[in-house]
Amino acid sequence: MSCPPCPQWDDAVTVKDAHGTLLAEGNKVTMIKDLKVKGSSLVLKVGTKALIKRRVDSKDHQLECKVDGVGDMKVTAHFVKKV
């Protein structure tokens, strides 16, 4: 919901990548570091591409992404860069 005169209803979440670039839904990003996936032996390698589906106002995982070859998962914004 958004009501211009009422700032408490502003639901815009600002998320920045590792280089300080603002990220939005639909942006394509790549991993800048090898990331181990919790509860799995899977590792997301440097350069793995992902598509941002949704931004979340969270402390740990700010992005819900569709990662190439893996599927949907949550990713921390400071481990990606915008393509």
FENGIVEN-V798549 format. One line per field, one symbol per residue. ss: DSSP state (~ for helix, > for strand, _ for the rest). phi: phi as a letter, one per 40 degrees, with the letter a starting at -180 (. if undefined). burial: b if it has 24 or more other C-alpha atoms within 12 Angstrom, else e. Layout:
BEGIN
ss->???
phi->???
burial->???
END
This chain:
BEGIN
ss->__>__>~~~_____>>_____>>____>>>>___>>______>>____>>>>>>>_______>>>>>___>>>>>_~~~>>>_
phi->.abdcbccccbcbcbbccbgccbbcgcbbbcbacbcccgaccbccdgccabccabbcbccbcbbbbcdgbhcacbcccbbbcc
burial->eeeeeeeeeeeeeebbbeeeeebbbebbbbbbeeeeeeeeeeebeeebbbbbbbbbeeeeebbbbbbeeeeeebbbbbbbbbe
END
